[in-house]
Amino acid sequence: MRAFTAAVPKEKGLLVVNPPYGKRVQGGGDRRDLFARLGTVARERLAGGHVGLLVDDAGPARSTGLRLAERLRTSNGGIPVRLLVGRA
């Protein structure tokens, strides 16, 4: 996560993330900590900017602490996904 934090400029902008889900999550791991850290980085580095998350389940994305709204349902590699958008 440290490398991710350094890569996000400290200014308003757009952050779009396709975090691990489906087969990319070994053993169906708990992703709440990942999403919580993502939310922290977004608030600290992109205050007022836009955030987009492509997720298979909106539940863990609540851990970001960001106000996210579902804007699209589609599939990615045959897996049903949702695009959630909000502001940091």
N, CA, C and O of each residue as an XYZ file, in Angstrom:
352
protein
N       0.828     -1.184      0.000
C       0.000      0.000      0.000
C       0.876      1.253      0.000
O       0.456      2.294     -0.506
N       2.067      1.173      0.549
C       2.957      2.329      0.577
C       3.273      2.818     -0.835
O       3.270      4.022     -1.090
N       3.548      1.887     -1.757
C       3.830      2.269     -3.141
C       2.607      2.910     -3.772
O       2.729      3.856     -4.550
N       1.436      2.401     -3.444
C       0.194      2.962     -3.969
C       0.033      4.390     -3.475
O      -0.293      5.280     -4.260
N       0.256      4.621     -2.196
C       0.105      5.947     -1.615
C       1.036      6.938     -2.301
O       0.628      8.057     -2.612
N       2.271      6.542     -2.537
C       3.245      7.426     -3.177
C       2.856      7.739     -4.615
O       3.201      8.805     -5.127
N       2.151      6.838     -5.269
C       1.787      7.025     -6.674
C       0.585      7.937     -6.866
O       0.330      8.393     -7.981
N      -0.156      8.210     -5.801
C      -1.357      9.055     -5.908
C      -0.961     10.496     -5.625
O      -0.544     10.812     -4.511
N      -1.084     11.382     -6.624
C      -0.709     12.782     -6.402
C      -1.617     13.445     -5.378
O      -2.778     13.065     -5.230
N      -1.094     14.423     -4.683
C      -1.865     15.112     -3.656
C      -2.591     16.296     -4.283
O      -2.173     17.443     -4.123
N      -3.667     16.020     -4.991
C      -4.471     17.041     -5.645
C      -5.795     16.436     -6.058
O      -5.963     15.217     -6.067
N      -6.736     17.309     -6.402
C      -8.012     16.795     -6.890
C      -7.781     16.058     -8.191
O      -6.940     16.453     -8.998
N      -8.518     15.002     -8.391
C      -8.360     14.241     -9.616
C      -9.364     13.102     -9.650
O     -10.436     13.172     -9.050
N      -8.997     12.072    -10.354
C      -9.834     10.896    -10.516
C      -9.010      9.662    -10.194
O      -7.931      9.460    -10.751
N      -9.521      8.845     -9.299
C      -8.884      7.578     -8.951
C      -9.863      6.472     -9.305
O     -10.959      6.412     -8.748
N      -9.479      5.597    -10.222
C     -10.308      4.463    -10.606
C      -9.540      3.204    -10.259
O      -8.389      3.040    -10.663
N     -10.185      2.306     -9.502
C      -9.519      1.111     -9.001
C     -10.347     -0.126     -9.333
O     -11.571     -0.127     -9.206
N      -9.661     -1.163     -9.753
C     -10.252     -2.469     -9.992
C      -9.614     -3.417     -8.964
O      -8.738     -4.210     -9.309
N     -10.065     -3.331     -7.684
C      -9.437     -4.139     -6.637
C      -9.698     -5.628     -6.843
O     -10.597     -6.001     -7.597
N      -8.926     -6.470     -6.186
C      -9.078     -7.926     -6.355
C     -10.472     -8.421     -5.985
O     -11.067     -7.978     -5.002
N     -10.977     -9.346     -6.790
C     -12.233    -10.038     -6.507
C     -12.240    -11.330     -7.307
O     -11.379    -11.553     -8.159
N     -13.218    -12.175     -7.024
C     -13.335    -13.441     -7.748
C     -12.116    -14.320     -7.552
O     -11.659    -14.507     -6.424
N     -11.592    -14.851     -8.619
C     -10.444    -15.763     -8.555
C      -9.165    -15.067     -8.117
O      -8.216    -15.730     -7.699
N      -9.124    -13.732     -8.207
C      -7.927    -12.998     -7.808
C      -7.782    -12.916     -6.289
O      -6.740    -12.489     -5.794
N      -8.810    -13.318     -5.546
C      -8.753    -13.293     -4.086
C      -8.541    -14.726     -3.617
O      -9.449    -15.554     -3.698
N      -7.355    -15.013     -3.132
C      -7.026    -16.351     -2.660
C      -7.851    -16.701     -1.428
O      -7.815    -15.975     -0.434
N      -8.586    -17.794     -1.482
C      -9.356    -18.263     -0.336
C     -10.502    -17.359      0.057
O     -10.997    -17.451      1.181
N     -10.942    -16.479     -0.844
C     -12.074    -15.594     -0.516
C     -11.750    -14.654      0.611
O     -12.612    -14.370      1.443
N     -10.516    -14.156      0.663
C     -10.044    -13.316      1.752
C     -10.906    -12.111      2.064
O     -11.683    -11.648      1.229
N     -10.757    -11.617      3.270
C     -11.488    -10.456      3.737
C     -10.817     -9.211      3.171
O      -9.645     -8.955      3.448
N     -11.539     -8.452      2.397
C     -10.979     -7.280      1.725
C     -11.293     -5.978      2.433
O     -10.952     -4.910      1.925
N     -11.933     -6.035      3.592
C     -12.322     -4.800      4.278
C     -11.126     -3.923      4.627
O     -11.210     -2.700      4.519
N     -10.005     -4.529      5.047
C      -8.823     -3.738      5.389
C      -8.272     -3.036      4.148
O      -7.887     -1.869      4.215
N      -8.234     -3.739      3.024
C      -7.779     -3.142      1.767
C      -8.642     -1.932      1.407
O      -8.117     -0.872      1.067
N      -9.960     -2.092      1.482
C     -10.865     -0.999      1.149
C     -10.751      0.146      2.151
O     -10.826      1.310      1.759
N     -10.573     -0.157      3.422
C     -10.417      0.892      4.433
C      -9.178      1.722      4.135
O      -9.221      2.950      4.216
N      -8.071      1.064      3.789
C      -6.846      1.796      3.462
C      -7.013      2.616      2.184
O      -6.509      3.734      2.080
N      -7.718      2.049      1.227
C      -7.978      2.766     -0.017
C      -8.762      4.046      0.260
O      -8.457      5.097     -0.303
N      -9.767      3.959      1.123
C     -10.543      5.135      1.496
C      -9.705      6.186      2.198
O      -9.866      7.381      1.951
N      -8.808      5.744      3.076
C      -7.926      6.669      3.783
C      -7.022      7.407      2.804
O      -6.882      8.628      2.881
N      -6.411      6.667      1.887
C      -5.534      7.287      0.888
C      -6.320      8.267      0.030
O      -5.834      9.363     -0.250
N      -7.516      7.899     -0.390
C      -8.329      8.786     -1.221
C      -8.653     10.081     -0.482
O      -8.539     11.163     -1.057
N      -9.053      9.985      0.778
C      -9.397     11.188      1.534
C      -8.174     12.067      1.775
O      -8.268     13.292      1.707
N      -7.016     11.443      2.061
C      -5.809     12.214      2.360
C      -5.169     12.816      1.115
O      -4.654     13.933      1.166
N      -5.197     12.097      0.008
C      -4.460     12.530     -1.180
C      -5.333     13.152     -2.264
O      -4.830     13.900     -3.102
N      -6.633     12.857     -2.263
C      -7.510     13.328     -3.327
C      -8.736     14.052     -2.793
O      -9.804     13.984     -3.402
N      -8.604     14.735     -1.684
C      -9.759     15.389     -1.073
C     -10.520     16.207     -2.107
O      -9.961     17.101     -2.742
N     -11.800     15.892     -2.266
C     -12.642     16.583     -3.227
C     -12.604     15.980     -4.621
O     -13.396     16.360     -5.483
N     -11.691     15.044     -4.852
C     -11.597     14.389     -6.150
C     -12.612     13.266     -6.278
O     -13.364     12.990     -5.344
N     -12.630     12.634     -7.412
C     -13.580     11.570     -7.709
C     -12.921     10.197     -7.570
O     -11.732     10.029     -7.839
N     -13.728      9.223     -7.142
C     -13.258      7.846     -6.961
C     -14.221      6.913     -7.683
O     -15.438      7.082     -7.605
N     -13.673      5.937     -8.379
C     -14.473      4.895     -9.022
C     -13.923      3.532     -8.650
O     -12.716      3.308     -8.738
N     -14.784      2.624     -8.239
C     -14.374      1.269     -7.866
C     -15.171      0.265     -8.686
O     -16.397      0.353     -8.754
N     -14.485     -0.688     -9.308
C     -15.143     -1.774    -10.018
C     -15.079     -2.979     -9.088
O     -14.001     -3.521     -8.846
N     -16.226     -3.399     -8.569
C     -16.267     -4.448     -7.544
C     -17.298     -5.513     -7.882
O     -18.246     -5.268     -8.629
N     -17.099     -6.689     -7.322
C     -18.084     -7.756     -7.491
C     -19.150     -7.700     -6.407
O     -20.255     -8.210     -6.592
N     -18.823     -7.078     -5.270
C     -19.713     -7.018     -4.114
C     -19.550     -5.647     -3.474
O     -18.439     -5.278     -3.092
N     -20.615     -4.898     -3.350
C     -20.540     -3.554     -2.787
C     -20.290     -3.579     -1.282
O     -19.877     -2.567     -0.715
N     -20.529     -4.704     -0.629
C     -20.367     -4.790      0.830
C     -19.007     -4.361      1.332
O     -18.929     -3.425      2.128
N     -17.913     -5.010      0.898
C     -16.595     -4.604      1.388
C     -16.235     -3.163      1.041
O     -15.462     -2.536      1.766
N     -16.776     -2.627     -0.047
C     -16.466     -1.254     -0.455
C     -16.972     -0.238      0.565
O     -16.477      0.888      0.602
N     -17.944     -0.611      1.391
C     -18.427      0.294      2.441
C     -17.310      0.634      3.423
O     -17.352      1.673      4.082
N     -16.317     -0.239      3.519
C     -15.201     -0.014      4.443
C     -14.330      1.164      4.038
O     -13.485      1.597      4.821
N     -14.518      1.697      2.821
C     -13.750      2.870      2.417
C     -14.127      4.089      3.234
O     -13.325      5.006      3.406
N     -15.367      4.094      3.742
C     -15.856      5.265      4.447
C     -16.261      6.382      3.500
O     -16.607      7.479      3.939
N     -16.217      6.103      2.194
C     -16.606      7.085      1.182
C     -18.074      6.897      0.838
O     -18.604      5.790      0.938
N     -18.726      7.967      0.437
C     -20.106      7.872     -0.026
C     -20.070      7.472     -1.494
O     -19.776      8.291     -2.364
N     -20.370      6.213     -1.758
C     -20.304      5.663     -3.109
C     -21.706      5.310     -3.600
O     -22.542      4.832     -2.832
N     -21.948      5.547     -4.863
C     -23.235      5.201     -5.471
C     -22.985      4.270     -6.650
O     -22.025      4.437     -7.401
N     -23.863      3.293     -6.795
C     -23.749      2.370     -7.922
C     -24.198      3.080     -9.190
O     -25.285      3.657     -9.235
N     -23.360      3.037    -10.220
C     -23.678      3.703    -11.482
C     -23.845      2.740    -12.644
O     -24.430      3.099    -13.666
N     -23.333      1.507    -12.500
C     -23.372      0.574    -13.621
C     -23.244     -0.850    -13.108
O     -22.489     -1.129    -12.177
N     -23.999     -1.746    -13.735
C     -23.830     -3.187    -13.520
C     -23.462     -3.796    -14.855
O     -24.117     -3.546    -15.867
N     -22.412     -4.595    -14.853
C     -21.950     -5.248    -16.076
C     -21.212     -6.518    -15.678
O     -21.377     -6.996    -14.555
N     -20.407     -7.070    -16.566
C     -19.587     -8.223    -16.196
C     -18.169     -7.983    -16.680
O     -17.941     -7.283    -17.667
N     -17.237     -8.565    -15.982
C     -15.820     -8.464    -16.294
C     -15.248     -9.874    -16.247
O     -15.136    -10.462    -15.171
N     -14.889    -10.418    -17.396
C     -14.382    -11.796    -17.430
C     -15.431    -12.800    -17.012
O     -15.100    -13.848    -16.458
N     -16.697    -12.495    -17.268
C     -17.777    -13.394    -16.898
C     -18.243    -13.253    -15.459
O     -19.156    -13.963    -15.039
N     -17.645    -12.366    -14.703
C     -18.026    -12.134    -13.300
C     -18.899    -10.883    -13.244
O     -18.493     -9.832    -13.741
N     -20.089    -10.971    -12.650
C     -20.918     -9.767    -12.512
C     -20.220     -8.738    -11.611
O     -19.759     -9.072    -10.519
N     -20.148     -7.495    -12.077
C     -19.480     -6.439    -11.312
C     -20.347     -5.181    -11.309
O     -21.289     -5.039    -12.089
N     -19.988     -4.276    -10.399
C     -20.669     -2.986    -10.250
C     -19.628     -1.883    -10.272
O     -18.534     -2.043     -9.730
N     -19.965     -0.770    -10.893
C     -19.117      0.412    -10.826
C     -19.713      1.325     -9.774
O     -20.849      1.782     -9.902
N     -18.940      1.587     -8.736
C     -19.338      2.494     -7.663
C     -18.550      3.774     -7.821
O     -17.339      3.726     -8.039
N     -19.200      4.913     -7.716
C     -18.510      6.201     -7.846
C     -18.874      7.104     -6.688
O     -19.953      6.994     -6.105
N     -17.955      8.001     -6.364
C     -18.179      8.943     -5.280
C     -17.071      9.965     -5.243
O     -16.268     10.067     -6.170
N     -17.033     10.726     -4.156
C     -16.003     11.751     -3.967
C     -15.196     11.423     -2.736
O     -15.695     10.855     -1.765
N     -13.943     11.793     -2.805
C     -13.024     11.560     -1.683
C     -13.152     12.672     -0.664
O     -12.462     12.658      0.355
